[in-house]
Amino acid sequence: MRAKGTANIVLMITVATLILVLGCSGTSGEPVSEITVEEATQVLDDAVAYAESVDIEGLCSISSSEIMCRRAWADAREWASVPAEMPAVMDTYIQPTIELADGSQATGGRVLVPSSTRGDGSQYRTDFLVFNAGSHGLKALNAIYWSGIGLGDIDGDGLAVTQPQT
């Protein structure tokens, strides 16, 4: 059972990488605008508000992919493990856009690293990437902020090369 969960997380990282490679930020070749800590924190605050109000549609509306969001939500045991408190942001950094060997780009953005205790008592630490999706506004990769999913490093071919955090 544990191997299946790990395989699902690795699959999600690979899918996340593919979404980034496909350039969710809008027109190809445009520089990624730097997302401020305040802008990214507002997206995280929105995610927390949606989770507190048990609104999966709202929560996944801020995600870069509704399918990935719903999968992460299911893997995180849906509402059973939603944290009771606002997470502390343990770190923040800019994830740069990466030029890949095939000429495409993995879109970067602002990463917040929220951490706290899930509703089931376990600890989490998640890489919550916020990026500019052009006309779609700011979107989050890992909108299920209590999922414990890390970004992973991306190699020159656009493949994730590290494992999730928790």
C-alpha positions as CSV (number, residue, x, y, z in Angstrom):
1,M,0.0,0.0,0.0
2,R,2.8,2.4,0.8
3,A,4.5,1.8,-2.6
4,K,1.2,2.8,-4.3
5,G,1.1,6.1,-2.4
6,T,4.8,6.8,-3.2
7,A,4.1,5.9,-6.9
8,N,1.1,8.3,-6.9
9,I,3.2,11.2,-5.5
10,V,6.1,10.5,-8.0
11,L,3.5,10.5,-10.7
12,M,2.1,13.8,-9.5
13,I,5.5,15.3,-9.5
14,T,6.1,14.1,-13.1
15,V,2.7,15.5,-14.1
16,A,3.4,18.8,-12.4
17,T,6.7,19.0,-14.2
18,L,5.0,18.3,-17.5
19,I,2.4,21.1,-16.8
20,L,5.3,23.5,-16.0
21,V,7.1,22.4,-19.2
22,L,4.0,23.1,-21.3
23,G,4.3,26.7,-20.2
24,C,1.2,27.4,-18.1
25,S,2.3,31.0,-17.7
26,G,0.9,32.2,-21.0
27,T,2.7,33.0,-24.2
28,S,5.9,31.2,-24.8
29,G,9.0,33.3,-24.6
30,E,7.5,35.9,-22.2
31,P,9.6,36.4,-19.1
32,V,8.0,35.1,-15.9
33,S,7.0,38.1,-13.8
34,E,8.3,37.8,-10.2
35,I,5.5,37.0,-7.8
36,T,5.9,38.9,-4.6
37,V,5.7,37.2,-1.2
38,E,2.5,39.1,-0.5
39,E,0.8,37.9,-3.8
40,A,1.8,34.3,-3.1
41,T,0.6,34.6,0.5
42,Q,-2.8,35.8,-0.7
43,V,-3.1,32.7,-2.9
44,L,-2.2,30.5,0.1
45,D,-4.7,32.4,2.2
46,D,-7.4,31.8,-0.4
47,A,-6.5,28.1,-0.4
48,V,-6.8,28.0,3.4
49,A,-10.2,29.7,3.3
50,Y,-11.5,27.3,0.7
51,A,-10.3,24.3,2.7
52,E,-11.8,25.7,5.9
53,S,-15.1,26.2,4.1
54,V,-14.9,22.6,2.6
55,D,-15.0,24.0,-0.9
56,I,-13.2,21.7,-3.3
57,E,-14.3,23.6,-6.4
58,G,-12.9,26.8,-5.0
59,L,-9.8,25.2,-3.8
60,C,-9.1,23.6,-7.2
61,S,-10.0,26.8,-9.0
62,I,-6.7,28.3,-7.8
63,S,-4.8,25.2,-8.9
64,S,-2.8,24.9,-12.1
65,S,-4.7,21.7,-12.8
66,E,-8.1,20.7,-11.5
67,I,-7.3,17.0,-12.2
68,M,-4.0,17.2,-10.2
69,C,-5.7,19.1,-7.4
70,R,-8.5,16.6,-7.0
71,R,-5.9,13.7,-7.1
72,A,-3.8,15.4,-4.4
73,W,-7.0,16.0,-2.4
74,A,-7.9,12.3,-2.6
75,D,-4.4,11.2,-1.8
76,A,-4.4,13.6,1.2
77,R,-7.6,11.8,2.5
78,E,-9.9,14.5,1.3
79,W,-11.2,16.6,4.2
80,A,-10.1,14.2,6.9
81,S,-6.6,15.6,7.2
82,V,-7.3,19.4,6.6
83,P,-5.2,21.3,9.1
84,A,-7.2,23.1,11.8
85,E,-4.9,26.1,11.8
86,M,-3.2,28.4,9.3
87,P,0.2,27.0,8.4
88,A,3.4,28.9,9.1
89,V,5.4,29.8,6.1
90,M,8.8,28.3,6.8
91,D,10.6,29.5,3.7
92,T,10.0,31.4,0.5
93,Y,12.1,31.6,-2.7
94,I,12.0,32.2,-6.4
95,Q,11.9,29.0,-8.5
96,P,13.5,30.2,-11.7
97,T,12.2,29.4,-15.2
98,I,14.4,26.6,-16.5
99,E,15.4,26.3,-20.2
100,L,15.1,22.6,-21.2
101,A,17.2,20.7,-23.8
102,D,14.3,20.6,-26.2
103,G,13.9,24.4,-26.2
104,S,10.8,24.5,-24.0
105,Q,10.7,26.0,-20.6
106,A,9.7,24.8,-17.1
107,T,7.9,27.9,-15.7
108,G,9.1,29.3,-12.4
109,G,7.4,31.4,-9.8
110,R,7.3,32.2,-6.1
111,V,7.5,29.2,-3.7
112,L,6.1,29.3,-0.2
113,V,6.8,26.4,2.1
114,P,3.9,26.1,4.5
115,S,4.2,23.7,7.4
116,S,2.0,22.7,10.3
117,T,0.0,19.8,11.6
118,R,-2.7,18.0,9.6
119,G,-6.1,17.3,11.1
120,D,-5.0,13.7,11.7
121,G,-2.0,14.9,13.8
122,S,0.7,14.3,11.3
123,Q,3.1,17.0,10.2
124,Y,3.4,18.4,6.7
125,R,5.7,20.7,4.7
126,T,4.7,21.4,1.1
127,D,6.2,23.4,-1.8
128,F,3.4,25.8,-2.8
129,L,4.5,27.3,-6.1
130,V,2.6,30.3,-7.3
131,F,3.0,31.5,-10.9
132,N,1.4,33.9,-13.3
133,A,-0.8,31.9,-15.7
134,G,-1.4,34.9,-18.0
135,S,-5.1,35.7,-18.5
136,H,-5.9,33.1,-15.8
137,G,-4.2,35.1,-13.1
138,L,-2.1,33.6,-10.4
139,K,-2.3,29.9,-10.0
140,A,-0.8,27.4,-7.5
141,L,0.9,24.2,-8.0
142,N,0.2,22.0,-5.0
143,A,-3.0,23.9,-4.0
144,I,-3.6,21.1,-1.5
145,Y,-1.2,22.9,0.8
146,W,-1.3,20.1,3.4
147,S,-0.3,17.4,0.9
148,G,3.4,17.4,1.8
149,I,4.4,17.4,-1.9
150,G,7.7,18.9,-2.9
151,L,8.6,20.3,-6.2
152,G,11.6,18.1,-7.0
153,D,14.5,19.2,-9.1
154,I,14.0,19.2,-12.9
155,D,16.7,17.9,-15.1
156,G,17.5,19.3,-18.6
157,D,14.9,16.9,-20.1
158,G,12.1,18.2,-17.9
159,L,12.0,15.2,-15.6
160,A,11.7,15.4,-11.8
161,V,14.8,14.0,-10.2
162,T,14.0,14.2,-6.4
163,Q,11.4,12.7,-4.1
164,P,8.6,14.5,-2.3
165,Q,9.2,16.0,1.1
166,T,6.7,14.2,3.3
